[in-house]
Protein backbone atom coordinates (compact mmCIF):
# COMPACT_ATOMS: atom_id res chain seq x y z
CA UNK A 1 0.00 0.00 0.00
CA UNK A 2 2.79 2.46 0.84
CA UNK A 3 4.43 1.70 -2.52
CA UNK A 4 1.14 2.50 -4.29
CA UNK A 5 0.89 5.85 -2.52
CA UNK A 6 4.51 6.74 -3.37
CA UNK A 7 3.99 5.74 -7.00
CA UNK A 8 0.75 7.73 -7.25
CA UNK A 9 2.31 10.85 -5.73
CA UNK A 10 5.43 10.56 -7.90
CA UNK A 11 3.32 10.25 -11.04
CA UNK A 12 1.22 13.24 -9.98
CA UNK A 13 4.34 15.33 -9.32
CA UNK A 14 5.82 14.46 -12.72
CA UNK A 15 2.51 15.30 -14.41
CA UNK A 16 2.49 18.70 -12.69
CA UNK A 17 6.11 19.29 -13.75
CA UNK A 18 5.24 18.43 -17.37
CA UNK A 19 2.32 20.88 -17.27
CA UNK A 20 4.55 23.60 -15.79
CA UNK A 21 7.22 23.05 -18.45
CA UNK A 22 4.64 23.00 -21.24
CA UNK A 23 3.05 26.21 -19.96
CA UNK A 24 6.29 28.07 -19.30
CA UNK A 25 6.56 31.31 -21.23
CA UNK A 26 9.51 31.53 -23.62
CA UNK A 27 11.05 34.54 -21.90
CA UNK A 28 10.95 32.71 -18.56
CA UNK A 29 12.43 29.40 -19.81
CA UNK A 30 16.02 30.69 -19.91
CA UNK A 31 15.75 34.14 -18.32
CA UNK A 32 19.36 35.26 -17.71
CA UNK A 33 18.32 37.38 -14.72
CA UNK A 34 17.08 34.28 -12.83
CA UNK A 35 19.62 32.62 -10.57
CA UNK A 36 17.90 29.25 -11.01
CA UNK A 37 16.62 29.17 -14.56
CA UNK A 38 13.37 27.37 -15.21
CA UNK A 39 14.93 24.83 -17.58
CA UNK A 40 17.59 23.91 -14.98
CA UNK A 41 15.02 23.36 -12.23
CA UNK A 42 12.92 21.19 -14.57
CA UNK A 43 15.99 19.23 -15.68
CA UNK A 44 16.99 18.67 -12.06
CA UNK A 45 13.51 17.45 -11.14
CA UNK A 46 13.34 14.93 -13.99
CA UNK A 47 16.89 13.71 -13.39
CA UNK A 48 16.25 13.17 -9.67
CA UNK A 49 12.96 11.37 -10.38
CA UNK A 50 14.82 9.08 -12.76
CA UNK A 51 17.58 8.51 -10.21
CA UNK A 52 15.24 7.74 -7.32
CA UNK A 53 13.01 5.44 -9.38
CA UNK A 54 15.97 3.32 -10.52
CA UNK A 55 16.54 0.07 -8.60
CA UNK A 56 20.17 1.12 -7.98
CA UNK A 57 22.58 3.86 -8.98
CA UNK A 58 24.40 1.36 -11.18
CA UNK A 59 21.13 0.61 -13.03
CA UNK A 60 20.58 4.30 -13.83
CA UNK A 61 21.08 4.87 -17.53
CA UNK A 62 23.45 7.69 -18.42
CA UNK A 63 21.73 10.77 -19.79
CA UNK A 64 23.06 11.98 -23.12
CA UNK A 65 22.16 15.58 -22.33
CA UNK A 66 24.56 17.29 -19.91
CA UNK A 67 24.35 20.88 -18.75
CA UNK A 68 27.31 23.04 -19.68
CA UNK A 69 29.06 24.67 -16.76
CA UNK A 70 27.02 23.08 -13.99
CA UNK A 71 29.05 20.53 -12.02
CA UNK A 72 25.97 18.77 -10.64
CA UNK A 73 24.75 17.97 -14.15
CA UNK A 74 28.05 17.27 -15.94
CA UNK A 75 29.94 19.67 -18.13
CA UNK A 76 29.36 18.81 -21.76
CA UNK A 77 27.91 21.43 -24.12
CA UNK A 78 24.17 21.28 -24.68
CA UNK A 79 23.62 23.56 -27.60
CA UNK A 80 20.16 25.08 -27.99
CA UNK A 81 18.21 24.08 -24.85
CA UNK A 82 14.95 25.41 -26.25
CA UNK A 83 14.76 22.39 -28.59
CA UNK A 84 14.22 19.88 -25.79
CA UNK A 85 11.07 21.43 -24.41
CA UNK A 86 7.96 19.25 -24.80
C-alpha positions as CSV (number, residue, x, y, z in Angstrom):
1,X,0.0,0.0,0.0
2,X,2.8,2.5,0.8
3,X,4.4,1.7,-2.5
4,X,1.1,2.5,-4.3
5,X,0.9,5.8,-2.5
6,X,4.5,6.7,-3.4
7,X,4.0,5.7,-7.0
8,X,0.7,7.7,-7.2
9,X,2.3,10.8,-5.7
10,X,5.4,10.6,-7.9
11,X,3.3,10.3,-11.0
12,X,1.2,13.2,-10.0
13,X,4.3,15.3,-9.3
14,X,5.8,14.5,-12.7
15,X,2.5,15.3,-14.4
16,X,2.5,18.7,-12.7
17,X,6.1,19.3,-13.7
18,X,5.2,18.4,-17.4
19,X,2.3,20.9,-17.3
20,X,4.5,23.6,-15.8
21,X,7.2,23.1,-18.5
22,X,4.6,23.0,-21.2
23,X,3.1,26.2,-20.0
24,X,6.3,28.1,-19.3
25,X,6.6,31.3,-21.2
26,X,9.5,31.5,-23.6
27,X,11.1,34.5,-21.9
28,X,11.0,32.7,-18.6
29,X,12.4,29.4,-19.8
30,X,16.0,30.7,-19.9
31,X,15.8,34.1,-18.3
32,X,19.4,35.3,-17.7
33,X,18.3,37.4,-14.7
34,X,17.1,34.3,-12.8
35,X,19.6,32.6,-10.6
36,X,17.9,29.2,-11.0
37,X,16.6,29.2,-14.6
38,X,13.4,27.4,-15.2
39,X,14.9,24.8,-17.6
40,X,17.6,23.9,-15.0
41,X,15.0,23.4,-12.2
42,X,12.9,21.2,-14.6
43,X,16.0,19.2,-15.7
44,X,17.0,18.7,-12.1
45,X,13.5,17.4,-11.1
46,X,13.3,14.9,-14.0
47,X,16.9,13.7,-13.4
48,X,16.3,13.2,-9.7
49,X,13.0,11.4,-10.4
50,X,14.8,9.1,-12.8
51,X,17.6,8.5,-10.2
52,X,15.2,7.7,-7.3
53,X,13.0,5.4,-9.4
54,X,16.0,3.3,-10.5
55,X,16.5,0.1,-8.6
56,X,20.2,1.1,-8.0
57,X,22.6,3.9,-9.0
58,X,24.4,1.4,-11.2
59,X,21.1,0.6,-13.0
60,X,20.6,4.3,-13.8
61,X,21.1,4.9,-17.5
62,X,23.5,7.7,-18.4
63,X,21.7,10.8,-19.8
64,X,23.1,12.0,-23.1
65,X,22.2,15.6,-22.3
66,X,24.6,17.3,-19.9
67,X,24.4,20.9,-18.8
68,X,27.3,23.0,-19.7
69,X,29.1,24.7,-16.8
70,X,27.0,23.1,-14.0
71,X,29.1,20.5,-12.0
72,X,26.0,18.8,-10.6
73,X,24.7,18.0,-14.1
74,X,28.0,17.3,-15.9
75,X,29.9,19.7,-18.1
76,X,29.4,18.8,-21.8
77,X,27.9,21.4,-24.1
78,X,24.2,21.3,-24.7
79,X,23.6,23.6,-27.6
80,X,20.2,25.1,-28.0
81,X,18.2,24.1,-24.8
82,X,14.9,25.4,-26.2
83,X,14.8,22.4,-28.6
84,X,14.2,19.9,-25.8
85,X,11.1,21.4,-24.4
86,X,8.0,19.3,-24.8
